[in-house]
Amino acid sequence: MFTDYAAMVPQLQTDGLVTAAGRAGLAGTAAAVVSVPAVRRAVRGFLERRVGAR
C-alpha cells in the first residue's frame, strides 16, 4: 500500500499525537528528508515507464 505517512507522521509526533513507536510503526525509521525524495523518484520512474511508453 502506498501512503504519504512519511511526510505527515513526523509532524503528528511533534504535535504529540503519535508516539515514537507509533511513528516507526506507521512510517518506518527513515527521516522524511530521505524517504520522501526516494518515493518521489520511484513514482516518477514508474510513471515515466508506464505513461511515457504510450
PDB file with one MODEL, atoms N, CA, C and O in Angstrom:
MODEL        1
ATOM      1  N   MET A   1       0.841  -1.169   0.000  1.00  0.00           N
ATOM      2  CA  MET A   1       0.000   0.000   0.000  1.00  0.00           C
ATOM      3  C   MET A   1       0.892   1.240   0.000  1.00  0.00           C
ATOM      4  O   MET A   1       1.870   1.306   0.744  1.00  0.00           O
ATOM      5  N   PHE A   2       0.561   2.195  -0.813  1.00  0.00           N
ATOM      6  CA  PHE A   2       1.304   3.448  -0.884  1.00  0.00           C
ATOM      7  C   PHE A   2       0.600   4.491  -0.020  1.00  0.00           C
ATOM      8  O   PHE A   2      -0.611   4.684  -0.127  1.00  0.00           O
ATOM      9  N   THR A   3       1.366   5.158   0.833  1.00  0.00           N
ATOM     10  CA  THR A   3       0.815   6.244   1.648  1.00  0.00           C
ATOM     11  C   THR A   3       1.800   7.400   1.671  1.00  0.00           C
ATOM     12  O   THR A   3       2.940   7.270   1.227  1.00  0.00           O
ATOM     13  N   ASP A   4       1.354   8.512   2.184  1.00  0.00           N
ATOM     14  CA  ASP A   4       2.247   9.642   2.386  1.00  0.00           C
ATOM     15  C   ASP A   4       2.543   9.842   3.869  1.00  0.00           C
ATOM     16  O   ASP A   4       2.822  10.958   4.308  1.00  0.00           O
ATOM     17  N   TYR A   5       2.481   8.761   4.633  1.00  0.00           N
ATOM     18  CA  TYR A   5       2.749   8.823   6.071  1.00  0.00           C
ATOM     19  C   TYR A   5       4.129   9.404   6.376  1.00  0.00           C
ATOM     20  O   TYR A   5       4.282  10.141   7.350  1.00  0.00           O
ATOM     21  N   ALA A   6       5.118   9.090   5.571  1.00  0.00           N
ATOM     22  CA  ALA A   6       6.479   9.565   5.848  1.00  0.00           C
ATOM     23  C   ALA A   6       6.543  11.077   5.904  1.00  0.00           C
ATOM     24  O   ALA A   6       7.375  11.634   6.620  1.00  0.00           O
ATOM     25  N   ALA A   7       5.688  11.744   5.169  1.00  0.00           N
ATOM     26  CA  ALA A   7       5.667  13.200   5.180  1.00  0.00           C
ATOM     27  C   ALA A   7       4.798  13.758   6.301  1.00  0.00           C
ATOM     28  O   ALA A   7       5.037  14.872   6.767  1.00  0.00           O
ATOM     29  N   MET A   8       3.791  13.001   6.741  1.00  0.00           N
ATOM     30  CA  MET A   8       2.832  13.512   7.719  1.00  0.00           C
ATOM     31  C   MET A   8       3.117  13.103   9.161  1.00  0.00           C
ATOM     32  O   MET A   8       2.956  13.911  10.076  1.00  0.00           O
ATOM     33  N   VAL A   9       3.532  11.875   9.370  1.00  0.00           N
ATOM     34  CA  VAL A   9       3.651  11.339  10.721  1.00  0.00           C
ATOM     35  C   VAL A   9       4.680  12.073  11.576  1.00  0.00           C
ATOM     36  O   VAL A   9       4.432  12.242  12.770  1.00  0.00           O
ATOM     37  N   PRO A  10       5.824  12.524  11.042  1.00  0.00           N
ATOM     38  CA  PRO A  10       6.742  13.279  11.901  1.00  0.00           C
ATOM     39  C   PRO A  10       6.085  14.510  12.539  1.00  0.00           C
ATOM     40  O   PRO A  10       6.353  14.822  13.699  1.00  0.00           O
ATOM     41  N   GLN A  11       5.237  15.199  11.796  1.00  0.00           N
ATOM     42  CA  GLN A  11       4.546  16.360  12.359  1.00  0.00           C
ATOM     43  C   GLN A  11       3.553  15.924  13.429  1.00  0.00           C
ATOM     44  O   GLN A  11       3.389  16.610  14.438  1.00  0.00           O
ATOM     45  N   LEU A  12       2.893  14.795  13.220  1.00  0.00           N
ATOM     46  CA  LEU A  12       1.979  14.283  14.242  1.00  0.00           C
ATOM     47  C   LEU A  12       2.731  13.967  15.532  1.00  0.00           C
ATOM     48  O   LEU A  12       2.227  14.213  16.628  1.00  0.00           O
ATOM     49  N   GLN A  13       3.935  13.423  15.395  1.00  0.00           N
ATOM     50  CA  GLN A  13       4.747  13.138  16.574  1.00  0.00           C
ATOM     51  C   GLN A  13       5.166  14.440  17.258  1.00  0.00           C
ATOM     52  O   GLN A  13       5.105  14.546  18.483  1.00  0.00           O
ATOM     53  N   THR A  14       5.586  15.418  16.478  1.00  0.00           N
ATOM     54  CA  THR A  14       5.967  16.716  17.028  1.00  0.00           C
ATOM     55  C   THR A  14       4.808  17.341  17.798  1.00  0.00           C
ATOM     56  O   THR A  14       5.021  17.976  18.831  1.00  0.00           O
ATOM     57  N   ASP A  15       3.600  17.168  17.308  1.00  0.00           N
ATOM     58  CA  ASP A  15       2.415  17.729  17.955  1.00  0.00           C
ATOM     59  C   ASP A  15       1.916  16.879  19.118  1.00  0.00           C
ATOM     60  O   ASP A  15       0.933  17.232  19.769  1.00  0.00           O
ATOM     61  N   GLY A  16       2.591  15.756  19.381  1.00  0.00           N
ATOM     62  CA  GLY A  16       2.214  14.896  20.491  1.00  0.00           C
ATOM     63  C   GLY A  16       1.046  13.970  20.219  1.00  0.00           C
ATOM     64  O   GLY A  16       0.459  13.417  21.149  1.00  0.00           O
ATOM     65  N   LEU A  17       0.705  13.797  18.958  1.00  0.00           N
ATOM     66  CA  LEU A  17      -0.434  12.957  18.597  1.00  0.00           C
ATOM     67  C   LEU A  17      -0.043  11.516  18.297  1.00  0.00           C
ATOM     68  O   LEU A  17      -0.905  10.639  18.239  1.00  0.00           O
ATOM     69  N   VAL A  18       1.249  11.267  18.107  1.00  0.00           N
ATOM     70  CA  VAL A  18       1.767   9.933  17.830  1.00  0.00           C
ATOM     71  C   VAL A  18       3.058   9.766  18.631  1.00  0.00           C
ATOM     72  O   VAL A  18       3.867  10.690  18.716  1.00  0.00           O
ATOM     73  N   THR A  19       3.242   8.591  19.212  1.00  0.00           N
ATOM     74  CA  THR A  19       4.484   8.303  19.929  1.00  0.00           C
ATOM     75  C   THR A  19       5.585   7.952  18.937  1.00  0.00           C
ATOM     76  O   THR A  19       5.327   7.755  17.749  1.00  0.00           O
ATOM     77  N   ALA A  20       6.819   7.875  19.441  1.00  0.00           N
ATOM     78  CA  ALA A  20       7.939   7.475  18.579  1.00  0.00           C
ATOM     79  C   ALA A  20       7.718   6.065  18.055  1.00  0.00           C
ATOM     80  O   ALA A  20       8.012   5.783  16.893  1.00  0.00           O
ATOM     81  N   ALA A  21       7.204   5.180  18.897  1.00  0.00           N
ATOM     82  CA  ALA A  21       6.924   3.805  18.456  1.00  0.00           C
ATOM     83  C   ALA A  21       5.814   3.790  17.412  1.00  0.00           C
ATOM     84  O   ALA A  21       5.877   3.027  16.448  1.00  0.00           O
ATOM     85  N   GLY A  22       4.803   4.627  17.599  1.00  0.00           N
ATOM     86  CA  GLY A  22       3.722   4.722  16.617  1.00  0.00           C
ATOM     87  C   GLY A  22       4.218   5.247  15.291  1.00  0.00           C
ATOM     88  O   GLY A  22       3.806   4.782  14.228  1.00  0.00           O
ATOM     89  N   ARG A  23       5.124   6.237  15.362  1.00  0.00           N
ATOM     90  CA  ARG A  23       5.718   6.779  14.136  1.00  0.00           C
ATOM     91  C   ARG A  23       6.493   5.697  13.393  1.00  0.00           C
ATOM     92  O   ARG A  23       6.350   5.547  12.180  1.00  0.00           O
ATOM     93  N   ALA A  24       7.316   4.940  14.125  1.00  0.00           N
ATOM     94  CA  ALA A  24       8.096   3.873  13.492  1.00  0.00           C
ATOM     95  C   ALA A  24       7.183   2.825  12.875  1.00  0.00           C
ATOM     96  O   ALA A  24       7.479   2.294  11.804  1.00  0.00           O
ATOM     97  N   GLY A  25       6.075   2.525  13.544  1.00  0.00           N
ATOM     98  CA  GLY A  25       5.134   1.542  13.010  1.00  0.00           C
ATOM     99  C   GLY A  25       4.412   2.013  11.763  1.00  0.00           C
ATOM    100  O   GLY A  25       4.111   1.214  10.876  1.00  0.00           O
ATOM    101  N   LEU A  26       4.135   3.301  11.691  1.00  0.00           N
ATOM    102  CA  LEU A  26       3.400   3.843  10.547  1.00  0.00           C
ATOM    103  C   LEU A  26       4.294   4.182   9.359  1.00  0.00           C
ATOM    104  O   LEU A  26       3.935   3.935   8.208  1.00  0.00           O
ATOM    105  N   ALA A  27       5.457   4.748   9.652  1.00  0.00           N
ATOM    106  CA  ALA A  27       6.274   5.291   8.564  1.00  0.00           C
ATOM    107  C   ALA A  27       7.696   4.768   8.536  1.00  0.00           C
ATOM    108  O   ALA A  27       8.485   5.193   7.693  1.00  0.00           O
ATOM    109  N   GLY A  28       8.046   3.856   9.435  1.00  0.00           N
ATOM    110  CA  GLY A  28       9.415   3.374   9.490  1.00  0.00           C
ATOM    111  C   GLY A  28      10.300   4.348  10.230  1.00  0.00           C
ATOM    112  O   GLY A  28       9.817   5.292  10.856  1.00  0.00           O
ATOM    113  N   THR A  29      11.584   4.119  10.157  1.00  0.00           N
ATOM    114  CA  THR A  29      12.510   4.936  10.922  1.00  0.00           C
ATOM    115  C   THR A  29      13.347   5.876  10.062  1.00  0.00           C
ATOM    116  O   THR A  29      14.143   6.647  10.597  1.00  0.00           O
ATOM    117  N   ALA A  30      13.187   5.829   8.773  1.00  0.00           N
ATOM    118  CA  ALA A  30      13.940   6.736   7.892  1.00  0.00           C
ATOM    119  C   ALA A  30      13.401   8.153   8.039  1.00  0.00           C
ATOM    120  O   ALA A  30      12.196   8.354   8.189  1.00  0.00           O
ATOM    121  N   ALA A  31      14.290   9.123   7.995  1.00  0.00           N
ATOM    122  CA  ALA A  31      13.874  10.521   8.066  1.00  0.00           C
ATOM    123  C   ALA A  31      13.110  10.897   6.799  1.00  0.00           C
ATOM    124  O   ALA A  31      13.407  10.405   5.710  1.00  0.00           O
ATOM    125  N   ALA A  32      12.137  11.765   6.956  1.00  0.00           N
ATOM    126  CA  ALA A  32      11.334  12.198   5.806  1.00  0.00           C
ATOM    127  C   ALA A  32      12.190  12.850   4.730  1.00  0.00           C
ATOM    128  O   ALA A  32      11.878  12.743   3.544  1.00  0.00           O
ATOM    129  N   VAL A  33      13.273  13.528   5.129  1.00  0.00           N
ATOM    130  CA  VAL A  33      14.136  14.170   4.130  1.00  0.00           C
ATOM    131  C   VAL A  33      14.829  13.136   3.249  1.00  0.00           C
ATOM    132  O   VAL A  33      15.314  13.470   2.168  1.00  0.00           O
ATOM    133  N   VAL A  34      14.880  11.891   3.698  1.00  0.00           N
ATOM    134  CA  VAL A  34      15.462  10.805   2.911  1.00  0.00           C
ATOM    135  C   VAL A  34      14.367  10.030   2.183  1.00  0.00           C
ATOM    136  O   VAL A  34      14.481   9.765   0.986  1.00  0.00           O
ATOM    137  N   SER A  35      13.307   9.669   2.904  1.00  0.00           N
ATOM    138  CA  SER A  35      12.294   8.783   2.340  1.00  0.00           C
ATOM    139  C   SER A  35      11.386   9.459   1.319  1.00  0.00           C
ATOM    140  O   SER A  35      11.039   8.847   0.308  1.00  0.00           O
ATOM    141  N   VAL A  36      10.997  10.696   1.558  1.00  0.00           N
ATOM    142  CA  VAL A  36      10.078  11.367   0.630  1.00  0.00           C
ATOM    143  C   VAL A  36      10.700  11.538  -0.759  1.00  0.00           C
ATOM    144  O   VAL A  36      10.047  11.203  -1.747  1.00  0.00           O
ATOM    145  N   PRO A  37      11.932  12.044  -0.879  1.00  0.00           N
ATOM    146  CA  PRO A  37      12.534  12.123  -2.221  1.00  0.00           C
ATOM    147  C   PRO A  37      12.696  10.746  -2.880  1.00  0.00           C
ATOM    148  O   PRO A  37      12.548  10.623  -4.096  1.00  0.00           O
ATOM    149  N   ALA A  38      12.994   9.729  -2.098  1.00  0.00           N
ATOM    150  CA  ALA A  38      13.137   8.385  -2.663  1.00  0.00           C
ATOM    151  C   ALA A  38      11.812   7.895  -3.230  1.00  0.00           C
ATOM    152  O   ALA A  38      11.779   7.300  -4.308  1.00  0.00           O
ATOM    153  N   VAL A  39      10.741   8.138  -2.525  1.00  0.00           N
ATOM    154  CA  VAL A  39       9.416   7.737  -3.017  1.00  0.00           C
ATOM    155  C   VAL A  39       9.060   8.536  -4.266  1.00  0.00           C
ATOM    156  O   VAL A  39       8.520   7.985  -5.225  1.00  0.00           O
ATOM    157  N   ARG A  40       9.356   9.813  -4.256  1.00  0.00           N
ATOM    158  CA  ARG A  40       9.073  10.641  -5.439  1.00  0.00           C
ATOM    159  C   ARG A  40       9.822  10.133  -6.663  1.00  0.00           C
ATOM    160  O   ARG A  40       9.263  10.075  -7.758  1.00  0.00           O
ATOM    161  N   ARG A  41      11.092   9.764  -6.478  1.00  0.00           N
ATOM    162  CA  ARG A  41      11.876   9.222  -7.605  1.00  0.00           C
ATOM    163  C   ARG A  41      11.258   7.914  -8.104  1.00  0.00           C
ATOM    164  O   ARG A  41      11.169   7.685  -9.310  1.00  0.00           O
ATOM    165  N   ALA A  42      10.837   7.064  -7.176  1.00  0.00           N
ATOM    166  CA  ALA A  42      10.253   5.780  -7.568  1.00  0.00           C
ATOM    167  C   ALA A  42       8.949   5.973  -8.330  1.00  0.00           C
ATOM    168  O   ALA A  42       8.719   5.318  -9.347  1.00  0.00           O
ATOM    169  N   VAL A  43       8.102   6.865  -7.847  1.00  0.00           N
ATOM    170  CA  VAL A  43       6.826   7.126  -8.527  1.00  0.00           C
ATOM    171  C   VAL A  43       7.077   7.749  -9.896  1.00  0.00           C
ATOM    172  O   VAL A  43       6.454   7.358 -10.883  1.00  0.00           O
ATOM    173  N   ARG A  44       7.985   8.714  -9.956  1.00  0.00           N
ATOM    174  CA  ARG A  44       8.309   9.352 -11.235  1.00  0.00           C
ATOM    175  C   ARG A  44       8.831   8.321 -12.237  1.00  0.00           C
ATOM    176  O   ARG A  44       8.426   8.323 -13.400  1.00  0.00           O
ATOM    177  N   GLY A  45       9.723   7.447 -11.789  1.00  0.00           N
ATOM    178  CA  GLY A  45      10.263   6.415 -12.673  1.00  0.00           C
ATOM    179  C   GLY A  45       9.189   5.469 -13.167  1.00  0.00           C
ATOM    180  O   GLY A  45       9.170   5.094 -14.340  1.00  0.00           O
ATOM    181  N   PHE A  46       8.286   5.081 -12.262  1.00  0.00           N
ATOM    182  CA  PHE A  46       7.178   4.207 -12.648  1.00  0.00           C
ATOM    183  C   PHE A  46       6.318   4.882 -13.709  1.00  0.00           C
ATOM    184  O   PHE A  46       5.999   4.279 -14.733  1.00  0.00           O
ATOM    185  N   LEU A  47       5.947   6.129 -13.461  1.00  0.00           N
ATOM    186  CA  LEU A  47       5.088   6.829 -14.406  1.00  0.00           C
ATOM    187  C   LEU A  47       5.782   7.061 -15.742  1.00  0.00           C
ATOM    188  O   LEU A  47       5.146   6.971 -16.792  1.00  0.00           O
ATOM    189  N   GLU A  48       7.056   7.352 -15.716  1.00  0.00           N
ATOM    190  CA  GLU A  48       7.779   7.522 -16.973  1.00  0.00           C
ATOM    191  C   GLU A  48       7.805   6.247 -17.784  1.00  0.00           C
ATOM    192  O   GLU A  48       7.689   6.286 -19.008  1.00  0.00           O
ATOM    193  N   ARG A  49       7.958   5.110 -17.113  1.00  0.00           N
ATOM    194  CA  ARG A  49       7.960   3.826 -17.824  1.00  0.00           C
ATOM    195  C   ARG A  49       6.582   3.455 -18.324  1.00  0.00           C
ATOM    196  O   ARG A  49       6.450   2.938 -19.433  1.00  0.00           O
ATOM    197  N   ARG A  50       5.556   3.706 -17.535  1.00  0.00           N
ATOM    198  CA  ARG A  50       4.204   3.274 -17.902  1.00  0.00           C
ATOM    199  C   ARG A  50       3.469   4.274 -18.787  1.00  0.00           C
ATOM    200  O   ARG A  50       2.922   3.908 -19.827  1.00  0.00           O
ATOM    201  N   VAL A  51       3.459   5.512 -18.377  1.00  0.00           N
ATOM    202  CA  VAL A  51       2.717   6.530 -19.116  1.00  0.00           C
ATOM    203  C   VAL A  51       3.546   7.039 -20.290  1.00  0.00           C
ATOM    204  O   VAL A  51       3.005   7.301 -21.365  1.00  0.00           O
ATOM    205  N   GLY A  52       4.829   7.178 -20.094  1.00  0.00           N
ATOM    206  CA  GLY A  52       5.703   7.671 -21.156  1.00  0.00           C
ATOM    207  C   GLY A  52       5.817   6.718 -22.326  1.00  0.00           C
ATOM    208  O   GLY A  52       6.215   7.127 -23.416  1.00  0.00           O
ATOM    209  N   ALA A  53       5.477   5.454 -22.124  1.00  0.00           N
ATOM    210  CA  ALA A  53       5.612   4.443 -23.179  1.00  0.00           C
ATOM    211  C   ALA A  53       4.454   4.499 -24.173  1.00  0.00           C
ATOM    212  O   ALA A  53       4.482   3.796 -25.183  1.00  0.00           O
ATOM    213  N   ARG A  54       3.465   5.299 -23.916  1.00  0.00           N
ATOM    214  CA  ARG A  54       2.286   5.339 -24.809  1.00  0.00           C
ATOM    215  C   ARG A  54       2.547   6.096 -26.054  1.00  0.00           C
ATOM    216  O   ARG A  54       1.661   6.219 -26.900  1.00  0.00           O
TER     217      ARG A  54
ENDMDL
END
